[in-house]
Amino acid sequence: MKQIFVSEATGFQKPMKEYFDYCFRRIGNIDKARTMIIGDSLTSDMKGGNNAGITTCWYNPEEKPNHLDIVIDYEIRQLKDLYLIL
C-alpha cells in the first residue's frame, strides 16, 4: 500500500462521498472504472463505495445477509478469494 487514509484525519467519515473525493484527490489520476473498495462494513465501506461511484467488494466471512438497499458488486468469504476477482 502506498497510502492509507484514516477518516478521522481527513475530516470526513465513510460513507460520505467527500471522504472518497479527499482520498482520490491525494492519489491522483483515479479511474473509477478500475477502482474498488474492499471492506467488511455494509454501512460505511459498501455504502461509501456506492456513494463514490466505485465497485464494491464485501468481505463477509460470517455470511451475514444484506437487508439494506446497498449494491454489492462482489462478495467474498476469504481474503484469498480476491485473487479470483482482481
N, C-alpha and C positions, 0 to 999 in steps of 0.2 A: 504494500500500500504506500502510495506516495503522500497522500494527505488524509487526515482524519478530522472530521468536523463534529464537534460536541455542541449540541443545541444550546446549552447554557452560554457558551462563548460566542455564538452567532447573534444572539439577541432574538432568535425566533425558535419556535418549537415545532417539531413534526406533529401533525401533518400539514402545517402551514406551507403554502406554496412559496412564501418568502424564504423559508428555510432552504428549500431546494434552489431557489434563484440565487441565494447567497453562495451556496456551495458551487453551483455551476459557474458563477462569475469568477470564483477563485481558481477553479480548474481550467477554465477557458476552453474554447472550441468544442463544446459539448454537442454531440449528435444525439438528440433524444431518441431517435430511432434505434440507436445502438447502446442505449443506456438502460440499466436495470437496477432496481433496488432489491436487495435480498434482506429479509428481516423476519422476525418472529412475532411482530405485533400487527394485528389487523388494523387497529385504530390509529396507530402512528406511522408505521412503516408502509403498509399496503395502501392505506388511505392517502398518505403523503405521496406515494408514487402515482396514484390516480390523480391527485391534485396537480402534480408536476407534469403529467402527461408522459410518464415513462413506464416501461414494462415492470411488472411486479413478480417477485418470486417469494412465496410464503414458506418459510421454514417452519414446518408444523409436525414435529416428531410425535406429538401426542394425538394426532389426527382429530383435532378439535373441529367442530362444524363452523362454517361461515354463515351465520344467521344475519349478517349485516349486508347492506347494499354496497359492497366493496368488490370491485373487479379484481380477480386473481388470475394472472396470466399463466403462472406455473406454481405448482405446489410440490414441495419435496419433504421427505421424512428424514433423510440423512444428508449431511452436507456433501458427501461424495456424489450424490445424485446431481449436483451442479455440473459435473463433467458431461452429463448427457444433454444438458441444455446449452452450455457455453461452447 
